[in-house]
Amino acid sequence: MGIKIIATGSYRGNNEVDNVRLYPMVNNFDPQKAMETLKKKGHQVDGLRHPELFDLWVKQVCGVERRVFFS
């Protein structure tokens, strides 16, 4: 008796959120600490608005650009 895979499936959520859109939902982001961290890694952060700074910081620290939510 053998096993045979006859089909596979997947589902992707329909609500994709990038870091800039996520920024207003975050309460405890510290821009000063983020700037320090990113400067140590050699990034130019002067002149970035807080949502852009948050986006760059999340990409560097977590490696996440966007996430998908199921609704």
N, C-alpha and C positions, 0 to 999 in steps of 0.2 A: 504494500500500500504506500503510495507516494503523496506528496503534497504539491499542489500546483497553485501559483499565484495567478489569479485570473483578472485582477484589477487593482489599481491603487487610486487613492483620491487625496485631495487636499482642498483647503479652504483658506482664503486670505480675507481678513477683515476689510471693511469698507471705509474705515475712518483712519486715515493716515495723518499723523501729527509730527511735524518736524520740531527741532529744538526752539526755533524762534516763536512758533505758535504755543509751545509748551511754557515758555518763560512766564507769562502772566499768571500761570497756575502755581508757580513755585514761590513759597513764602520766605524761605531762609537762605537765598542765594546771596553770597557776600562778594560783590564786585571787586573789592580791594584784594581779597585773598586770591580770587581768580586771576587778577592781573599779575600778582606776584608769581603765582604758579606758572602762568604762561610765559612771562618774561624770562624766568629761569630756564624754560625750555627753548628760548630763542625766538619767541613770537613777537611781532610788532602789534601791540594792543592799544597804543595811544590813538584816541579819536574814535574808538569803537563805542557804539551805543550799548547799553546793558543787554538787550536781547542778542545782539551780535556777539558780545563777549561771552554770554551764557552758551550760545551755540558752539563757539570755538572751544570753550572750556569742557563742555560735555563730550565733544568729539575727541579731545585729547585725553581726558581722564577715563571716560567710559567706552569710547569708541562707537557711540550711538549717534546716528544722524537723524533717524526718524523711527517711529514705532507705530504699530498698527493696533487699533482698538476694535473690538467687536461690539457692534451696537444692534 
